[in-house]
Amino acid sequence: MATAMASSTQQATDLSTAQDEAEYPLAAQISLSSFTLPTFPEQASKLRSLTLTSDINLNDYQTKHLAPGTFEPCTTLPKSLTHLTLELFSLGFPAPFLTEIGKSLPSLQSLTLFSCLVDGLEERSRRDALTFFQNAAKTLKEIHIVDSFARAGFWKEVGKTLSTTSDSGPAIVEVSYTYRGHYESDFLNRVSGEEWAEFISPSAIGLSLNFTSPPPDLDTELKMQTEKPEDAEFLQAQDGILPFASDGRASLAVRRKIEQISGHKKEGAGLNLKVLNLSMFSLRPVEVGEIAYAVAAGDGSGGLIGLTVSMLLEKDWFEILLKGLREKGAGSAIESLEIVGVPVESGDGAENAEKLLMKSEEKIKAFNNECSKLERLEMTVLQSRRIGKVIWTKESGSWRMQRETSSES
């Protein structure tokens, strides 16, 4: 206990002296070697943003810091805080750590979870996390979930809570995972793709559900970790991101949720999205048009401004997509469009890449006809570094094409 108190005192001292030019800092970051928070000095009374970063030794994380009765409730967080980031808590939190934090943050507006096991290892930690979200839902306007996992059913319940507890709900929702599907066979199951449909709500203005490529250094490290030579050879050839299948439960759940909400537009509860990224899920070209129309038909204010999708490169995909964007002006407000092409058959990636990474200005003009406000069109195949991307941008009324490739794979 003496060691913990000494550590807390040192953290408080560091916080009080780590002021930039202002007497009262607005942001702070604290590394925690335990779940004991420091006593905040007077200079922290106006903090708006706080980042808590785990520096807990993994060897005694579970036995010492998550054991029942080890956490002493602490409500010393400044009431002024509106933005909270929790990062690198890889085994979760001891109950009631999250609940106590939530009680001391009556004005929490933004929450970021980075590389955390949010509901922990045991049922009491799961209940604690759910209680935290139930309380936070009343004021939360932004939620960012990055490389953070939970056991089955957790995110579905959180999504329902965020969508129903408050009249407004989060306006910004970001869910992002570094893609590890080539190295971890259960990766997509752990992401719980079907549950993210519950985060789609009438209150959302910006919604992003996507996968990102591992940084080149991490990609190389993962490939080298394999023990079998034949696996290493296979992994060296892998490149790109494989989203959830278009006919799978995850993609179906997202489409149904959008259809359900857009069906309520007459009661003023339609989709009000302005920026939408659904690249985590494979969509057919006709479905992309249907989603754009569902959003545009929401509150009548013009529909999507930015759209990113993973789209199956079916036969006549280009013509089908254009027809969908033409339907009752579904694409009339789009200024930025990103298409991640998904080959429909193995082995046809190169051919479809040439179709997708178009070199014809005639085709970009066709896009422009259906999306009169379009200023940027970006296209890739499975976000492959090897194949690269094409970016069309409009400058002074003329279109300019840029091709980006990378030798890293």
N, C-alpha and C positions, 0 to 999 in steps of 0.2 A: 504493500500500500504506500509506503514511504517513497518507493521508486516512482510509482505512478504520480504521486503528488508532486515530486520534484520535476518530473517530465512535464506535467501540466503547468507548473509555475514557469518553467523555461519557455514553453510555447506561448504563454500569455505575455511574457517579457518580450519575446521575439515579435509578437503581433503588435505590441504597443510601440516598439521602436522601428518597425518596418513600415514607416509612413513615407510616402513620396513627398510631394510638395505641400499637400493639404494637411491640415492639422487633424482632420477627421477623414480617414480613408473610406472609400466606398466599396472596395473589394478586398478580399483576403483569401489566402490559401493556407490550410493547416494540414500537416502530415501527422497522422495518428498512429502511435505504436500500441495503443490500446483503445478501448471505447470510452475512455474518460476524457471528456471535453475540458478545455481550459476555462478558467474564469476570465471573461472578457473585460478589458479595461474600459474606462470612460471614453477613450478615443475611438472605440469600436461602436459607439452608440448610434452612428449613422450609416453603418454598413448596409449595403444593398445586396451584394453578391458574396457568397461564401462557398469555397470548394474544400471538401474534406477528402483527403487522399489517404488510403490505407498504406501504412508502412509496417503492418503487423507481420511478425515472423510466422511463416507458414507452418513451422514445426510445432508451435503451440497455439496456433490460431483456433483450432477446434476444441482442444482439451482445456485450454486456459481461458480463452476469451469468449467462447460460446457456451460454456457450461452454465447451467441454471444458477442464478444467484450471483454471478460475477459482475453483472452490470448494475451500477448504481445510478438511478434516474437523475438526470441533470437537465434543468430547464434554463440554462444561463445564456442561450442564444439571444442576440439583440433582436428586439421586436421589429426593427426597421428592415430586416432581411426580406427580400422579395425573390431572390434567385439562389437556388441551392444546387450544387453539384456533388454527387457522391461517386467516387471512382476507385477502382481496383480492390473492392471488397469481394474477393473471389469466392469466399465461403459464406457470405451473407452477414447478418447482423444478429446480435443477441436480443431477444425480447426483454423489455419493450423499448429498445433503442429508437426505432423509427417512430413509434407512437409518441414518445416523449419529445423527439425533435419536432414532429408535426404540431404538438400542442403549443410549442414555444414560437411557432411561425404562423401567426394569424393572417399574415398578408402574403403568403407564398404564391407567386405568380408563375415562376418558371422552375422546372425540375429537370436535371440532367443526370442520367444514370450511365456510367461508362464502365464497362468490364466488371460487372457485379453479378453475383448470384442473388437475385433480389429477394426471393422468398426463402433463402437459406436452406439448411439441411433438415430441419425438423418442423413439426406442425406448429409449434408455438411461434417460430420465426415467421412462418407463412401467415398466421393470424395477425401477427404484429404488422407485417407489411400491408396486408389488406386493410387493416384499420387505419394505417397511415394514409393510404390512398382515399379512403372514404372521407377522412377529414380534409385532405388537401384538395379534393375535387370541388369544394365549395368556392375556392378562389383561383385554382390553377388555370392559367391561360396558355402555357406552353409546356410540352413534355418532349424530351429528347431521350430516346433509349438506344444506346450504342453498344453493341457487343455484350449485352446483358441478358442473362438467361433466367428461366424459372421453370418449375415443374409444370406438368400438364394441367391445363385449366386455369392457371393463375392469370395470364394475360387476358383471357376471355372475361373473367370476372372484373378485372381492373377496367377494361374497356367499357363494360356495361356501367360500372360505377361512374366513370368520367362522363359518360353520355347522358346519364339520368339524374345524378345528384344535383347538378347545377343547371340553371336555365340556359346558361350560355355555353359552358364547357370549354375545353381547350380550343383556341383558334389555330394553334400551330402544333402539329403532331409529326415527329420524326422518329422512324424506326430504321436502324441501319445495322447490318451485320457484315463483317469481313468474311468473304466467301471461303469456306474450307471444304467444300463438297468433294474435291478431288482427293483429300487426305483423310477425311473423317466420314465413314459410311453412314453414320447416324446424324450428320449435320442438319439436314433439312428437318428431321423429326425434332431435334432440339430447338430449332427456331420457332416451331409451333405456328406455321404460316396461317392455318385456318383461323386461329384466334385473333389475328390482327384485324379481321373484318369488323370487329366490335369497336375499333377505334375510329371508324368512319362515322361521322355525325354531321347534322345540319349546321353545327356551330363552327366546323373546321373551315378555315380559309386556305391554309397550307397543309398538305398531307403528303408525306414521303415514306414509302415502304420499299426499301431497296437493299440490294447487296452491293458491296464494293470489293474490288480486287485487292488481294493481299499486297502490301508494299513489296517491291522486288527483293529486298533483303529477307523478309519473312517468307516469301514464296520459295526462295532458294533454300532457306533453313528447313522448311517443312519437307521439301523434296529430299534433302540429304538425311532426314531422320529415318527414312524407311530402311528396314533391315534386309529386305529381299532384293537382290539385283534386278529381278524381272519387274518388281514394283517400281524401282527407281527409274528404270527405262520407260515404264508406262507414264510415270508422273512427269518426267522430263518433256514428254510430248503433249501434256495437258496445258490448255490455255483457254482462258475465258470463264464465264460464269453461266451455269445452267440454272435458270429460274424454276419455280414450281411449275409443273406441267399444266397445260391449259385445261385438260379434262380431269385434273385432280381436285380434291376437296378444298384445298386452300384457294385456288383461283376461282372456283365456283362460289365459295363463301363470299369473296370480295365482290364478285359480279352481282350476286343476289342482294347483298347489303346496299350497294349503290342503287339497284333497281327499286328496292324497298323504300329507301329514303326519297328518291326522285318521284315516287308515286304519291308522295304526300305534298307535292308542291302547291296544290290548290289551298291547303291549309297553312301555307307560309312556312312549311318545314322542309322544303326541298334542299338540295345541295347548293351551297354557296361557295364552293371551292374556286380559288383563283390559280393556285399552283398545285399540281398533282403529279406525283411520281409513283407509279405502280410497277416499276421494273423488277420487283421481287417475284412477279407472277407473269406467266406466259399468257398472252391474249391473242385471239384470232383477229385479223384485220377488221372484220365486221363488228367485233366486240369493242374495238377501240373507238369506232364511230359511234356506237351506241352509248358508250360511257361519256364521250364528249357531248353528245346530245343531251344525256341525262343531266349533266352539270349545267349546260347552257340553258336548259329549260327550268332551272331551279328558281331563282328569285327574279329572273328577267333582266338582270343587270349586265348581261353580256357573256357570261360563262368563263371558261378557262383562259388564262393568260399564258401559263406555262404548262406543258404536258410532256411527261417522260414515260415511255412504255416499252416493255419487252414484247415483241410481236412476231408471231409465226410467219415465216416466209412462204406462205402457201402460194399456189398458182394464182396469178393475177392479183397478188396482194396490193400492188400499187393502185390499180384501178378501184379495187374494193375499198381501200382506205380513203381514197379521194371521194368516192361516193358517200361514205359515211360522214366525212367532214363537211360535205355539201348539204346534208340533210338539215333543212330548216336553220341553216347558218350555224351548225354545231361548231365549226372551226373558225368562225368569223372574228373571234376575239383573241385567238392564239397568236402570241408574239414569238414564243420560243417552243420548238418541238424537237424532242430527242427520241429517236427510234433505235432500240436495241434489237437487231434482227436475230431470230431464233430459227436455225435451219430445221426443216420438218423431217428430214431423213439424214441419217449418219452418212458422211462422205460427200455431201453436196454443199458443204460450207463454202468452198472456194467459189463455186459458180454463183451461189446466192450472194456472196460477198460482193462480187462485181455488179450484181443487180442492185444491191442495196447501196453500195458506195458509188452512187451514180456520178457519171461524168457529163451527163447531158443537161445542158442549161434548159432544154425544152421541158424536162421533167420538173425542175425546180420552179419553173414558171407555172406549171400545172398546180403545184402545191400552193403557190402564191395566189392563184385564182380562187381557191377555196378558203384560204387563210389570208385575207387581204392585209392583215396587220403583221404577218409573219416577217421577222427580221433575222431569225437564226434557226437553222435546221442542222442538227447533228445526227450522224448515223454511224453505228458500229455493228459488228456481228459478235454477239455474246460478250461484249466489252473486251474483245481479244486484243492484247498488246501486239501480237504478231501480225494480225490483219490490219490493226489500226483503225482510224476513224476518219470520216470526212465531215467537215464543218462548212456549211454555206452561211454567209452573212451578207446582209444587204447594206450597201454603202452608197449613199447619194442616189438611191433608186436603182442601182445595178447590183447584181449578185456576184460575189467573189467566193471561190472554192479554195479550201485549204485541206491538205491531206496530212494526217499525223500518223506516224508509225513508230514502233519502238522495237529495238533488238532484244529487249528484255522479255522473257516469257516464262 
